[in-house]
Amino acid sequence: MTSSLRGRARVVGAALVSSWMLGLAAEAAAQTQVKPGFNVFSVEQDIEIGRQSAAEAERQLRLVRDRSVDAYLNEIVGALAATATGPRFPYNAQAVNAAEINAFALPGGPLYVNRGLIQAARSEGELAGVIAHEMAHIALRHATHNVSKAYMTQTGLGVLGGLLGGRTGRGTAQIINAVGGFGLNALFLKYSRDAEVQADIAGAQMLARAGYDPLDMASFFDLLREQQRRDPGRLEQFFSSHPAPSDRAARIRREAESLGAPHRRRASVGGFEEVQSLLRGRGPAPSTGRLARGQAPRDDRRGGYGTSGGRRADVSIEPPSSRFRTFEARSGFFEVEYPENWRAYESEAGLGVTIAPEGGITEDRGGEQGIVYGVIINRYDPFESSDGYSRRRDRDGASGLEQATDDLVEQLLRTNTYLRRASRPPRREVVDGARALSLSLQGRSPLTGQDERVTVFTRELAGGDVIYSLLIAPSRDYRDLEGTFERMVESLRVDDDEAARR
C-alpha cells in the first residue's frame, strides 16, 4: 500500500470511528433512563446475600449439572455482563432440571434458568433476552430493594435513617432473617410491575449493546403469553414472580426502536441447537410445582419503635453544644453541621446519616432501636410511583416535590402507626437554594410513653427524588431543641450534580 493510500485509509478509519462514537452517544441520549430505588444495603452486601442465598437455594433445587450447558449459559451471561451498567456483579448462571418455563435471579449475581425455558426458546436471542431481563433485576438491585422496604416496615425510622452503618445497627444476616431468611426468599423472587418494566427496559438496552436484537425479548414474551393460554401450569411460576406490565412487548419494541436496534449484530455464542438437543436427550424434565419460597414472618408489632411489650425507656440527654462540626457524606451527596457533643451514624450506602446525642438512640427489651432525640437525613425514592423508570408525572396537579413528600409521609405513618399528621398543612420552604416543604407529625411514643414530635423537611432533587430531614424529640423538649434543629436544616448543603449521578 502506498503512503498516500495508507494516509487515506487512516482518515477513512478515523471518520468511521468518529461516526460510530457519535452513534453511541445518540443511542445513549435516546434510551430510557433507568435507576435503582431505595436500598439500605451496600453492593458488597448484595454479593454476600447472593452467595449465602445460592448455597441454601441449591440444597432445594435440582440442577442439571452439565458443564457444557452451564458453560453455554455463562458465555451468554459474559457477553451481556460486558455491557451491563451499574455495579460489576459476579454474574453466574446454572441450569435447573425443571419442566416449568421460568428463570430467576438472586441478589449480587446468581442466575438460574429452567430446562423448560431453554427448550421453549426458539433462538439464542430469545434465551439471551430472558437472561438479560434477570441480569437487569440484579444490576438494579430489585431484590434487596424489596428487602429494604420490608425491613423498614418492621423497624420504622431507625432503618429509614440509615442506622445500619452505626454501632447500634443490625448485621446483614439479622436483617435478612427478620424478613424470611436467605435461600429462596419470596422477597428475592417476586417483583412489582414497576420493577418488571425497569428490567424489560434495562435488559433490552443490555441486549442491544451486546449486539443481540432486543426484539427477541419481545417475541419471547409474546410466546409466553400464547403458551400461558394453552398450558398455564408451565408458566405459573414465571408470571407469579414476574407480573406482566401492560403493553409489555410493545414497550420493549418502542425501546428497541429508540436504540436504533438492530443496528449492529454480533455472531451468537453458538451451540443453541446442540444444547437443546442435549437436554432433550435426557428425557422429560421433572415438574417441580411451586418453588419452596421463604415467607416473611408475621409481624404483630404495631409501629416502628419496638412496641413489642418491652419496658418503656427513660431517656435524658445533655443540652446540645453551641459549637458545631460538619458531617460530610462519603458519597459527596451532602454535608450538614451538627452539635459537637452529638454523634453521626452514616448508612452503609453513604447516602444517609442519623445524628443524635448520647442517649438519644435507645432500645426496648426486645432489642428494637428507637430514636428519641435526633435528626435523620437521607435520600428518598418514592415507592408508589406509576412510572418507575423515568421522571415522575404530576398527579392531580401536584408537583413532584408534593407527591414525593406525601409518599414519604405515608410510609412514615405506615411504619410508625402511633404518629399522626398535625392539622397545619405543609409549609413551603427553601433549603440550600431549592424548593422544600415542611410539616409536623405527632403521637405518643410507645418507647417512652411520652408525646413525640417529628418535623419533616423535604428538598427536591432531579428525577422526582427528595432529600429529607426528620427532626425528632419529645414534645416537651422540642422547643429547647428548635434552634439547634433550625441551624442544622439551614446548614444543609446538597451537591445536586452528585445526586443526579446516583
Rosetta blueprint (number, residue, H / E / L):
1 M L
2 T L
3 S H
4 S H
5 L H
6 R H
7 G H
8 R H
9 A H
10 R H
11 V H
12 V H
13 G H
14 A H
15 A H
16 L H
17 V H
18 S H
19 S H
20 W H
21 M H
22 L H
23 G H
24 L H
25 A H
26 A H
27 E H
28 A H
29 A H
30 A H
31 Q L
32 T L
33 Q L
34 V L
35 K L
36 P L
37 G L
38 F L
39 N L
40 V L
41 F L
42 S L
43 V H
44 E H
45 Q H
46 D H
47 I H
48 E H
49 I H
50 G H
51 R H
52 Q H
53 S H
54 A H
55 A H
56 E H
57 A H
58 E H
59 R H
60 Q H
61 L L
62 R L
63 L E
64 V L
65 R L
66 D L
67 R H
68 S H
69 V H
70 D H
71 A H
72 Y H
73 L H
74 N H
75 E H
76 I H
77 V H
78 G H
79 A H
80 L H
81 A H
82 A L
83 T L
84 A L
85 T L
86 G L
87 P L
88 R L
89 F L
90 P L
91 Y L
92 N E
93 A E
94 Q E
95 A E
96 V E
97 N L
98 A L
99 A L
100 E L
101 I L
102 N L
103 A E
104 F E
105 A E
106 L L
107 P L
108 G L
109 G L
110 P E
111 L E
112 Y E
113 V E
114 N E
115 R H
116 G H
117 L H
118 I H
119 Q H
120 A H
121 A L
122 R L
123 S L
124 E H
125 G H
126 E H
127 L H
128 A H
129 G H
130 V H
131 I H
132 A H
133 H H
134 E H
135 M H
136 A H
137 H H
138 I H
139 A H
140 L L
141 R L
142 H H
143 A H
144 T H
145 H H
146 N H
147 V H
148 S H
149 K H
150 A H
151 Y H
152 M H
153 T H
154 Q H
155 T H
156 G L
157 L H
158 G H
159 V H
160 L H
161 G L
162 G L
163 L H
164 L H
165 G H
166 G L
167 R L
168 T L
169 G L
170 R L
171 G L
172 T H
173 A H
174 Q H
175 I H
176 I H
177 N H
178 A H
179 V L
180 G L
181 G L
182 F L
183 G L
184 L L
185 N E
186 A H
187 L H
188 F H
189 L H
190 K L
191 Y L
192 S L
193 R H
194 D H
195 A H
196 E H
197 V H
198 Q H
199 A H
200 D H
201 I H
202 A H
203 G H
204 A H
205 Q H
206 M H
207 L H
208 A H
209 R H
210 A H
211 G L
212 Y L
213 D L
214 P L
215 L H
216 D H
217 M H
218 A H
219 S H
220 F H
221 F H
222 D H
223 L H
224 L H
225 R H
226 E H
227 Q H
228 Q H
229 R H
230 R H
231 D L
232 P H
233 G H
234 R H
235 L H
236 E H
237 Q H
238 F H
239 F H
240 S H
241 S H
242 H L
243 P L
244 A L
245 P L
246 S L
247 D L
248 R H
249 A H
250 A H
251 R H
252 I H
253 R H
254 R H
255 E H
256 A H
257 E H
258 S H
259 L L
260 G L
261 A L
262 P L
263 H L
264 R L
265 R L
266 R L
267 A L
268 S L
269 V L
270 G L
271 G L
272 F H
273 E H
274 E H
275 V H
276 Q H
277 S H
278 L H
279 L H
280 R H
281 G L
282 R L
283 G L
284 P L
285 A L
286 P L
287 S L
288 T L
289 G L
290 R L
291 L L
292 A L
293 R L
294 G E
295 Q L
296 A L
297 P L
298 R L
299 D L
300 D L
301 R L
302 R L
303 G L
304 G L
305 Y L
306 G L
307 T L
308 S L
309 G L
310 G L
311 R L
312 R L
313 A L
314 D L
315 V L
316 S L
317 I L
318 E L
319 P L
320 P L
321 S L
322 S L
323 R L
324 F E
325 R E
326 T E
327 F E
328 E E
329 A L
330 R L
331 S L
332 G L
333 F L
334 F E
335 E E
336 V E
337 E E
338 Y E
339 P E
340 E L
341 N L
342 W E
343 R E
344 A E
345 Y E
346 E E
347 S L
348 E L
349 A L
350 G L
351 L L
352 G L
353 V E
354 T E
355 I E
356 A E
357 P E
358 E L
359 G L
360 G L
361 I E
362 T E
363 E E
364 D L
365 R L
366 G L
367 G L
368 E L
369 Q E
370 G E
371 I E
372 V L
373 Y L
374 G E
375 V E
376 I E
377 I E
378 N E
379 R E
380 Y E
381 D L
382 P L
383 F L
384 E L
385 S L
386 S L
387 D L
388 G L
389 Y L
390 S L
391 R L
392 R L
393 R L
394 D L
395 R E
396 D L
397 G L
398 A E
399 S L
400 G H
401 L H
402 E H
403 Q H
404 A H
405 T H
406 D H
407 D H
408 L H
409 V H
410 E H
411 Q H
412 L H
413 L H
414 R H
415 T H
416 N L
417 T L
418 Y L
419 L L
420 R E
421 R E
422 A L
423 S L
424 R L
425 P L
426 P L
427 R E
428 R E
429 E E
430 V E
431 V E
432 D L
433 G L
434 A E
435 R E
436 A E
437 L E
438 S E
439 L E
440 S E
441 L E
442 Q E
443 G E
444 R E
445 S L
446 P L
447 L L
448 T L
449 G L
450 Q L
451 D E
452 E E
453 R E
454 V E
455 T E
456 V E
457 F E
458 T E
459 R E
460 E E
461 L L
462 A H
463 G H
464 G H
465 D L
466 V E
467 I E
468 Y E
469 S E
470 L E
471 L E
472 I E
473 A E
474 P E
475 S H
476 R H
477 D H
478 Y H
479 R H
480 D H
481 L H
482 E H
483 G H
484 T H
485 F H
486 E H
487 R H
488 M H
489 V H
490 E H
491 S H
492 L L
493 R E
494 V E
495 D L
496 D H
497 D H
498 E H
499 A H
500 A H
501 R H
502 R L
